[in-house]
Amino acid sequence: MSPPKFDSATVEEKPNGVIRVRGNAQSFNELLYVLVGAAAFLSVFIAILQPGSVITRIGVGIGVLAFFLAFALFSRFFVTGLIHLMRSVTGHHRLWWDDFTYDGRTVKSRKYEIDGEDISYVESGIRKFANSDSWHYASIMNSNGVEIGRVMVVMKDKKKMVGYLADLFGVS
């Protein structure tokens, strides 16, 4: 079974047959890209305005670039860490399957495992917030109708991810 082409989500089959699924809706790569672009722009701008020789300007530009790149990486990992901490403290770390593997029997994501036989169906979900974008996800349900997992995806990938996960787990 080959996965559909996703806009943001990724699915890869490892050599040992394990399938890795990443929703990529909350990856914060966009934040990193914006901060790296701002770092490049600011380093060139400051290097041009710096008085002195060309070597001094290049040195200052590289120093400014290194500082802002370090800030960008710190910001990305700090925000990602805060979200992970929030999910762990609230108990939602078992529900959010942003990055998991499936070997045909067991779903593994970070520190927990769920038996694949517990999965009964996959449905589309959305959570709307008043002042921000909606969260789109594929919701994995057990036979009692209780949600046991959620894969966050961008809106364009939601329908494809629901269909792919249903095929992957062998449910409707």
N, C-alpha and C positions, 0 to 999 in steps of 0.2 A: 504494500500500500504506500503510494507516494503522497506526501503532504501537498496541499494546495499552496500556491504562491501567496504569502502573506505580505502586507505592507510593512509591518513592524515586527510581528512575532517571528520566532525562528523555531524550527523543528529540525533536529539532526539525529541520524541513526549512527550510533557508535559501532566500532568493529565487533564488539561482543554481543550485538543485537539489542542493546538497551537504547531506548528512544528518549531523547532529552527535549523537553518543551519549555520555551521561554515566552511569556506573554509580551514583555518589553513595553508595557504601557507606562510603567513607573520607573523607567531606567535612568532618568535624569541626564541622559546623554546630551539633550538639547541645552541644558544648563551649562554643561562642560563646554560645548561648542561655542556658545555665546561668550563665555568667560575667556576662552582661548582666543577668540577673535578680538575681543576687547583688549586683551593683553598684547597681541601683535600690533594693533592699532596704536595703543598708548606707548609701546616701546619705540615705535618708529617716530611718533609725534614728539616724544620727549627727547629722543636722540637728535632730531633735527633742531630743536630749540636749545639744546645744550651748547654753551660756549666752549671753545677750545678746539683742539685738533681733531682730525677724523678718527684717529685711534681712540681718543677720549670719548667721542660721541658713540662709537661702536661699543665700547666698554659699558657706557651708561645704558645704551639700548639693550644690550644683553643682560645687564643686571636687572633692569626694569622688567624685561620679558621673563626672566627666571623668577622674580618675585611674584608677578601676577599669575604665572603658570602654577607656582606652588599654591597660591591662594585659590585658584580654580580647582585644583585637585583636592585640596583640603575642604573646600565648600561642598564639592560633590560627595565625597565620602562622609562628611559630617552630616549632611542632609539624609543620605541613605542610611547611615547609622541611627539617626534619630527616628526615622520611620520604622526601622527594624526593631528598635527598642520599644517604640510605642506599640507595635504589634505583639511583641513578646509580653509586655506588661499587661496588656488587655486580653491576652489569650487568643488573639487573632492569628498568631503565627502558624497555627495548625490549619487555618482556613485558607490562607492566601498561598496559592501554589504558583507564584510568579516564575519559579524555576524548579522543575521537577524532572525526575527520570522514571521511566516505566519499563519493566523488563518482561511484561506479559502476565505477571502475577502480582507485583507489588509496586505501589507508588511511593517513591522516596523523595523527600524534600527536606533538606537540612537535617534536623534532629528527629524526624518522625517517619514512620512507615504506615501505610494504609493498604489493607488487602484489596486487590482489584475486584474481588468477588462482592465487596460491599457496595460497589458502584452500580446503581440501577438505571440512571438516565442522566443526560446532560441537557441543560436548558439555558436559554439566553437570559441575561440579567442586566439591569441598569440601576444605578443609584444616582438620583438627581440632587444637586445642592443648589441653594438659592443664588449664591454669588460666584460660583465657579463652574467649570466644565463638569459634565456628567461622567461617571465612572462606568465603563462598559466591561462586562466580564462574561465568561462561560462558567456556569454554576454546575458543579458536580454533586449529584444527589444520591442518597441511599434509598433503600426500599421503603423506609418510613416517611419519605419526603423531607428529610432533614439534610440541609446543605453540609457536605463534608469537605468541600474544596471549591476554590474560586480561582480562575486564571484571568487576571486583568489583561485586557487587550484594548487597542485603539478601536474606534467605532467601525472602521472599514474592515477589520479583521474578525469582528465578533461572530458573524454568521458562519464564516469559514472555520473558525476555531471550534464552535459548537459542533458542527458536522464532523470535523476531524477527530475531536475527542470522543464523540459517540462511536465512530468507526474504530478508533484505537482501543477503547474499552469494550467494544462489542455489545453496546446497548443502544436503545432507540432514543 
